[in-house]
């Protein structure tokens, strides 16, 4: 039997030939077939992603793009025949039979690689935060819908039982309408020190130019950007909030069905010249949904900052964990620790201990959810239609730290901050010549 690929099906459809039924609703390979997969990043989060995806017998890793030759040993050991490219554009030019890809690079390259892949009809699993700018997130969701590809943002907790149960409890009305949410992370992925005034020699095994990609040229500084430290830098990462916010606020956006915020205000540490701050504090005001009161408020803090004492007192004897959320409702409180696998806790406990009607949902496999959806079986839980708008809001919070103590009014339809014109330059970014992203 001749192998049916995504491309052959699309060509058949273009020629007016009836494609297999699975292609009418899913731009993916048929359920019995192997997905030919590429990973953009060979180690670190890339290895975590390709490792989890290839746990499925339906996924064959055929190519990786990696700019650091010292980071390919793991993938070559596991898959000796995998093709390795230094330039991700060359990979997409030459690998003509790809069905799926994971984009696990530093944040600043998520959009350009994902958009190019989607426009070639490839299903994409892209790490969080979905993009580095609001305009990129808006475009990612738009292109995903236009191309009808399967998408998933890398927020594994979305499929975890604690997340799914939290969403179900809130939407069941267990604590009534939610008035406010306090979310936090103890992490400090920022830097208050200036960029070192030096230029180091680029290792022979590392392609600094291709690692920079869309970002402006600058001197290589050993240990300052790569590996991992890029999360702290304004031009490459999104700090603690952009990264952990996508995890911790995922159940908040899901359970409350939040749309775009009306306004956002930073009252914490200001972003620095080259790096994000260590101690973020951001307040959002969102319009009412069916699960909230009017103008629900979301408070985010990270670093040493935590919710105020009058909120923490609702927890009673329960420990305030390193990361989590507290939902304040009209009829009760829900405490959802992020770490340690702890399930959501309804408070006061005496009120809920006899309730037999409260929902509890099992975990699903976030990665295999993507694989199955690519094969035409089921759907992903965090497609770009959800992940794009959520990321937009979180990135707006990151942006607000550049304008401390200023309440920024947000017009989502126009993608415009209406009361601070200087802030709008950060809604998108300027791409390095030769690395432009079409459509942004």
N, C-alpha and C positions, 0 to 999 in steps of 0.2 A: 504494500500500500504506500502510495506516495505521501511523504510528510507534508502536512498542511501548515504553512508558516503564516504568521500575521501578515507579512507582505503579500504572499500569494493570495490570501483571502481579500485583502484590500484591492489588489489588482483585478481580481475577479469581479468584485463589486463595482469597480470603476468601469469595467467592460460590460456591465449589465448582466453578469452571470450570478446566479444565486449562490451566496456563500453559505457555509454550514451555519445552522441556527445559532450556535454559540457566538458567532461574530456579530450577530445582529444586535446584541445587547452588551457584549463585552469585547472590547478591542484587545483580545488576548488569544493565546494558543488554546487549542482544544484540550479538554480535561485529561486525555490519555497521553499527552505529549510532554516532552521535556522543554523547560524554559531555558533558553540560552541567555546567560546572565553575565553582566559586567559589573565590576566594582570600581568606583572612583575613590581611591585610597586603599592601600594594601594592608596597612597595619593600624594599630590604635582602634578607633571607632570603626574604621573600615573592616578590620579583621573581625570585630564583634558582629558586624552586620552580615558580611558574607558568610561567616561561620554559622550564624543562626539560620540564614536563608538556605544554605546548602545542606542543612540538616534534613531538608525535604528531598526525597529521591527524584522529585520532578524538576530540580534545579541543577544546571550544569554551569559552573563558573568557567568561562572561556577566555576572559580578558580582564586585566586590571590596568588602571592608570595610576602611576605613582611617581612623584618627582624626587624621592629620596631612595637611592639604590640600597641604602642600609636597612630599609623597611620592607623588603620583598622576600626575605628568607622564609617567613612563616607561610606565605601563600604558595611559594614554590615548593616547599616541603610537602604541603598538603595536596597541591595540584601541580605536579611537575610539568604538565603540558600547557599550563595557562600562558597566554601571551601577555607580555608586560610592555606597556607604553609609558613614555615619559610625558607625552603631550596628550591630554584627554581628547582634544579635537581630532587628532590622528586616529585614535581608537574609534571614535564615532564615524569617521570617514571610511575606515577599512573594515570594520566588523559589521557586515551587512545583514546578519541573521539574528540580531539581538532581539529578545522578547522583553527583557527586564534589566534593571540596573539599580544599584544602591549608590547614592551620592553621599559620601561620608567625609568630605573634605572640610577644611576650615570654613566658617560661615560665609565669608565673602565670596566664595565660589559656588555656593549652592545654586543660585539662580541661573547663572550662565550655563552650567552643565545640565541642570534639570530641564531648562527650557529647550535647549538644543536637542536633548534626548526625546522629550515629549513631542517636539515638532517632527521628529523622525518616527513617531509612532511607538516609542518604547515606553513601557510601563515603568514608573519610577518610585523607589522608596528613598526619600530624602530625609536626612537627619534634621533634628531641631537645632535652633530655630529654623523654620522653613527657609528664610532668607535673612539678609542683613538689613534690608530697607523695606519700608512700607510699600513703596511702589512695586518692588519686586514680588512681594507676597500677593498683591492684587493681580499682577500679571500671571503669576504661577497658577492661581485658581482659575483664571480666565482661559489660559491655554490648555489646562487639564480638561476643562469642560468642552472646549472646542475640539480637541483631539480625541475625546472619549477614551482616554487611557486610564488605567488603574493607577491610583496614587495612594501613598501612605506616608505620613510624617512619623519620624522615629520617636514616638512617645510611648514606650512599652507599657507604662502604667495604665494607659487607656483601656487595655484589655484585661487588666488585673482585677481580681474579685473585689478588692477594697475600693477601687475606683468605680467599678460597675455598681457595687452595692451603695456607695455614697450617692451616685447619681439617682439610683432607684429610690432611695430613702427620701431625698429632697423632693423628687418629682411625685412621690406618693402623698406628699403633704404632711409628713410626719412631724415637722417642726413649723407647719404653717407656711406663710409667705416669708421669704427671706428678706430681711431689711438691710443687712450688711454682712460682709465677709472680711475676715482678717487672715491673710496668708503670709508666710514668711519662709526664709531659708537662712541658715546660719553660715552659708558659704560666702567667701569674699574674693570673687574672681574679678579683681580690679587692681589698681596700683596708683598710689599717690606720689610716687617718685618720678622725676623727669626722665625722659629717654636718654640713655647713655650717649655722650658725645664722642662716638668713635665709629670706626668702620673695620670690621673683621674680614678675614679672608674666607670666601665661600668654599666649603668643602668640595672636592672634585666629584663626590658622589651625589651632590645636591644641586638641583636646577632652581636657583633662586628666582630667576625671571619668571619661570612658569608657576612657581609657588605664589609669587606676587599676583599673577593673573590680572584681574581687573583693577587692582589697587595701584596707586601711584608709585613710581620708582622711589627707592630709598636705599641707604646703605644696609648691608647685611650686618646684623649684630648677633653674635653667637649666644644662644640661649634666651634671647629676648622675644623672639617670635615663634620659633620652631624648635622642638615640638611642644604643643600644648599651651605655651604662654600666649599665643595669639588670642585666646579667649578674653584676655584682659585689655586688648588694644582696640581703640576706636575704629580703626580701618579694617579690622579682620574679624573681631568677635563681637559679642553683645553683653559681656560681663555676666554677673550672676543672674540678673533679672531676665535677660534675653534667653539664657540657657535653661536655668532651673525653673523660671516662670512658665515655660512651655510644659513642664512636667506637673508642677504643683497647681497651676491654674487650669490645667486641662479639665479636671472634674468640676471646677467652678463654672467654666464656660459651658460645659456639657449639661450639668444639672440645672443651671438657671436659664439655659438657652439665650445667653447674652448676645446682643448685637453690638454695633460699634458704640464706644463711649461718647458721651456728650462733652466731657472735659477730663483733663488729667493735670495733676499738680505734683511737683517734686518738692519735698520738704527735707530731703536728706542731703547726702554729699553730692557736690557738683561733679560732673564729668571733668576730667583733667585735660591737659593739652594733647596727650597721646593715649591715655588710658581711661577706662571707666572707673568710677568711684568704688570704694570698698563698702560703704554703709548707705545703701539705697533706701529711700522711703518715698513711695508714690501713692497718690490717692486718685482713684477713678470714680466718676459718676456715670452710671449707665441708665438708659431708659427702662421703664417697667417691662417685665415679661409676665407670662402667666404664672410664674413661680416666685415672683418678687413683689415687694411693695413698690410704690412709685419712687423713681430715682434711687435705685439701689446703689450703695457705695461699696467699693472694693478697695481695701487697704493692703498694700504690699510693703514688706520690709525685708532687708537682708543684711548679713553681717551680724553684729552684736544686737541689733535692734529686734524687738519682739512686740507683739500686741500689748496694748496698755493693760494695767493691772485690773481695771474694771471688767475687761473682757476675759482675762485669764482666770479670774475668780469663778467663772462659770464651770471650770474644769474640776473644781473640788480637789479631790486627792489625786487626780490623774496628772502625770508628769507632762509638762510642756516639752514636746520633742524638738529635735534640732530643725525639723522642717515640717510644715503642715498647714492646715486651714481650720478656722473656726467660723461656722455659719450661725448667724444670729437670726432666728426666726420669730414670728409673732407668737408662736406657741411652744417654742423650745429651742434648744441649741444642738448643733451637730459638730463634734470634734473629729477631724479626720487627720491623724498623724500620717506623714508621708513615709517615714523610715520604719524599718523593722517589721513590715508586713502586718502591722496592727490594723484591725478593722475599725470602721467608723463607730463612734460612741455617741449615743443619744443622751442628752442631759436635760433636766435632772433624771438620773437613772431610775429613781423610784417610780417616776411617771410612766416609764416605758418597759419595765421589767416583766410585766404581765402581758404585754402585747404579743399576740400570736400572728398578727396580720402583716408584720413588717417584712419587706422584701430582702432577700439575700441571694446574690447572683454568683455563679462560678466564674473562674478565670477562663480566658481564651488565649490562644497563642497569637500574639501580635504579628510575629514574622510570618507564620504559616497562613495567617489570615490574608496577607498580601499575596503569597504564593498561590493560594487557592483562588483568590479573586482574579489573578492573572490567567488562571486556567478556566475561568468562567464559572467558578463555584463560589457563591456567596459574595460578600462585599467587605471592604476594609472599614475599620472603625474610625480611622483618622485620615480620611481623604482630604485633598487640598481644598475642597469646598468647605470643610470645617477648619482645617489647620491654617489656611490662608487668612481668613478673617480673625481668628484668634491671635495669630502671630502679628498681624497688623496692630492690634490693641497693645500687645506686649511691647512691640517696638516703639509704639507711641510713648509708652512709659519710659523706655530707655532714652528716647529723644528728649523727654521733659527734663531729664537730669542735666541737660545743657542749659536750661533756663530755670534755675531754682527759684522757688517761692512765687512762680508765675502760673496762674491757672490758665492752661491752654485750651481754647475752645475748638472742638474738632468737627469739621463738616466732612463726614465720611463719603458722601456722594461725590463731592468735588475733590476729595483727598487733599484737604486744605485746612491749615490752622488759621482761623479767621481773625485772631486778635494779636498775633505776633508774627509779622511777615518774615522776620529773620529766621524763624524756626522752619519755614517751609523748604529751605535748601537741604534739610536733612531728611525730608520725606523720601527723596531718591538720592542717588550718588552720581558723581562724575566718574566715568570709566576711562581707564588708561587707553590711549590711542592704539588701535589694533585689537582691543579686547572688548569693544562695545557690545552691549546686550540689546538686541533688536526688540523694539516695542516698549521699552521702559521710558 
